[in-house]
Amino acid sequence: MSGSPVLITRPGSRGEALASAIESHGYAVQRLEVMRLERLPESAEQRAVWLDYDHFRRVVVISPFAAECLADALDRYWPQLPVGIDYYAVGGATAATLNETLGVKVHLPPEAAGEESSEALLRLASLSALDQQRVLLVAGEGGRPLLADTLAERGANLTRLAVYRRQPLDPEPAMQQRLAQGEYRALVASSGEILEHLARWCTEAALNQPLIVSSARLATLAGKLGFRAPVVASGATPAALAAAVVRVCDPQEADVDQDDLEKG
């Protein structure tokens, strides 16, 4: 398996960044295209939210693609960004997108949480009691209801706005064959939807290969789907996932890197 590639499932530009991070450690990477993100056509509901945007007190953005959709809409409707809104992101990539496109400060999960997840974001004190504050949650269709349900339970006057959909794709025949034969060094997945969709093509050979996931929640899901060797990365960033790939594919190199970190 030493000459086999690492398979990654992250779509779009974030997948490119992940591929570069893994390749920087000397591993071949192949993109496993099983999910496409598609913007939703602007609806009357979306227009109403954008026109009323300055009335929101807090805006929570679920992903980098949601952040891009938000920024494009605000560019059309608000040439000058409304003030007095606090922005929140589940992960660093989403925060970076908001900062780059809107120039806003973004609240992230506390560093002590050690993970990028909805659960970690909800530990922020500023989201603990919302007292009928107007909160906008910008997300894709479907997905986990945890954030929306918890914010509403905490008193938010919540609007959940879907701005994109996830379109599952069948793997190309060559990739289906790789999965059938387990011909890869590791599989990297940081989305539960992708993992559930992908599992139907994973034979016993694939289920026994290393699977890199970005959270303990995904590791639990992987176990239920039959994956026997899930490895939890320290986060969903390209660097964290690439480090987990090294840990799986070359434990000796990972130990050396960890020793260097401890000495530093």
HUFEN-V835309 format. One record per residue. N is the residue number from 0. RES is the residue in one letter. SS is DSSP state (H for helix, E for strand, L for the rest). NEAR is the number of other ideal C-beta (glycine too) atoms within 12 Angstrom. Layout:
N,RES,SS,NEAR ; N,RES,SS,NEAR
//
This chain:
0,M,L,20 ; 1,S,L,12 ; 2,G,L,11 ; 3,S,L,22 ; 4,P,L,28 ; 5,V,E,42 ; 6,L,E,43 ; 7,I,E,45 ; 8,T,L,47 ; 9,R,L,43 ; 10,P,L,34 ; 11,G,H,27 ; 12,S,H,19 ; 13,R,H,35 ; 14,G,H,34 ; 15,E,H,17 ; 16,A,H,27 ; 17,L,H,41 ; 18,A,H,31 ; 19,S,H,21 ; 20,A,H,31 ; 21,I,H,39 ; 22,E,H,22 ; 23,S,L,17 ; 24,H,L,29 ; 25,G,L,17 ; 26,Y,L,35 ; 27,A,L,23 ; 28,V,E,34 ; 29,Q,E,29 ; 30,R,E,33 ; 31,L,L,37 ; 32,E,L,26 ; 33,V,L,34 ; 34,M,E,35 ; 35,R,E,24 ; 36,L,E,33 ; 37,E,E,20 ; 38,R,E,24 ; 39,L,L,24 ; 40,P,L,14 ; 41,E,L,21 ; 42,S,L,16 ; 43,A,H,10 ; 44,E,H,18 ; 45,Q,H,29 ; 46,R,H,16 ; 47,A,H,17 ; 48,V,H,32 ; 49,W,H,31 ; 50,L,H,19 ; 51,D,L,19 ; 52,Y,H,31 ; 53,D,H,20 ; 54,H,H,20 ; 55,F,L,34 ; 56,R,L,29 ; 57,R,E,36 ; 58,V,E,45 ; 59,V,E,48 ; 60,V,E,49 ; 61,I,L,45 ; 62,S,L,41 ; 63,P,H,40 ; 64,F,H,39 ; 65,A,H,42 ; 66,A,H,39 ; 67,E,H,30 ; 68,C,H,37 ; 69,L,H,45 ; 70,A,H,30 ; 71,D,H,23 ; 72,A,H,33 ; 73,L,H,34 ; 74,D,H,18 ; 75,R,H,16 ; 76,Y,H,22 ; 77,W,L,22 ; 78,P,L,8 ; 79,Q,L,12 ; 80,L,L,22 ; 81,P,L,23 ; 82,V,L,16 ; 83,G,L,16 ; 84,I,L,30 ; 85,D,E,26 ; 86,Y,E,39 ; 87,Y,E,40 ; 88,A,E,41 ; 89,V,L,44 ; 90,G,L,37 ; 91,G,H,31 ; 92,A,H,38 ; 93,T,H,41 ; 94,A,H,30 ; 95,A,H,25 ; 96,T,H,34 ; 97,L,H,39 ; 98,N,H,22 ; 99,E,H,16 ; 100,T,H,26 ; 101,L,H,32 ; 102,G,L,17 ; 103,V,L,29 ; 104,K,L,15 ; 105,V,E,33 ; 106,H,E,29 ; 107,L,L,33 ; 108,P,L,32 ; 109,P,L,19 ; 110,E,H,14 ; 111,A,H,10 ; 112,A,H,22 ; 113,G,L,18 ; 114,E,L,33 ; 115,E,L,34 ; 116,S,L,31 ; 117,S,H,36 ; 118,E,H,22 ; 119,A,H,31 ; 120,L,H,36 ; 121,L,L,30 ; 122,R,L,22 ; 123,L,L,30 ; 124,A,H,12 ; 125,S,H,25 ; 126,L,H,36 ; 127,S,L,17 ; 128,A,L,14 ; 129,L,L,28 ; 130,D,L,16 ; 131,Q,L,15 ; 132,Q,L,27 ; 133,R,E,26 ; 134,V,E,35 ; 135,L,E,42 ; 136,L,E,42 ; 137,V,E,47 ; 138,A,E,38 ; 139,G,E,34 ; 140,E,L,22 ; 141,G,L,21 ; 142,G,L,28 ; 143,R,L,26 ; 144,P,L,17 ; 145,L,H,24 ; 146,L,H,37 ; 147,A,H,27 ; 148,D,H,17 ; 149,T,H,25 ; 150,L,H,38 ; 151,A,H,22 ; 152,E,H,17 ; 153,R,L,24 ; 154,G,L,19 ; 155,A,L,32 ; 156,N,E,21 ; 157,L,E,31 ; 158,T,E,29 ; 159,R,E,32 ; 160,L,E,34 ; 161,A,E,32 ; 162,V,E,37 ; 163,Y,E,35 ; 164,R,E,22 ; 165,R,E,32 ; 166,Q,E,21 ; 167,P,E,25 ; 168,L,L,23 ; 169,D,L,18 ; 170,P,L,29 ; 171,E,L,17 ; 172,P,H,11 ; 173,A,H,18 ; 174,M,H,28 ; 175,Q,H,23 ; 176,Q,H,17 ; 177,R,H,30 ; 178,L,H,34 ; 179,A,H,21 ; 180,Q,H,20 ; 181,G,L,27 ; 182,E,L,25 ; 183,Y,L,38 ; 184,R,L,32 ; 185,A,E,42 ; 186,L,E,51 ; 187,V,E,50 ; 188,A,E,46 ; 189,S,L,44 ; 190,S,L,39 ; 191,G,H,31 ; 192,E,H,29 ; 193,I,H,39 ; 194,L,H,39 ; 195,E,H,25 ; 196,H,H,27 ; 197,L,H,40 ; 198,A,H,28 ; 199,R,H,20 ; 200,W,H,32 ; 201,C,L,35 ; 202,T,L,21 ; 203,E,H,14 ; 204,A,H,22 ; 205,A,H,35 ; 206,L,H,27 ; 207,N,L,21 ; 208,Q,L,36 ; 209,P,E,34 ; 210,L,E,44 ; 211,I,E,46 ; 212,V,E,42 ; 213,S,L,45 ; 214,S,L,37 ; 215,A,H,22 ; 216,R,H,26 ; 217,L,H,37 ; 218,A,H,27 ; 219,T,H,16 ; 220,L,H,29 ; 221,A,H,37 ; 222,G,H,21 ; 223,K,H,17 ; 224,L,H,27 ; 225,G,L,23 ; 226,F,L,34 ; 227,R,L,20 ; 228,A,L,23 ; 229,P,E,33 ; 230,V,E,34 ; 231,V,E,33 ; 232,A,L,38 ; 233,S,L,27 ; 234,G,L,32 ; 235,A,L,41 ; 236,T,L,28 ; 237,P,H,37 ; 238,A,H,24 ; 239,A,H,31 ; 240,L,H,47 ; 241,A,H,39 ; 242,A,H,34 ; 243,A,H,44 ; 244,V,H,41 ; 245,V,H,34 ; 246,R,H,26 ; 247,V,H,33 ; 248,C,H,33 ; 249,D,L,24 ; 250,P,H,17 ; 251,Q,H,13 ; 252,E,H,20 ; 253,A,H,23 ; 254,D,H,15 ; 255,V,H,15 ; 256,D,H,21 ; 257,Q,H,17 ; 258,D,H,12 ; 259,D,H,11 ; 260,L,H,12 ; 261,E,H,9 ; 262,K,H,8 ; 263,G,L,7
//
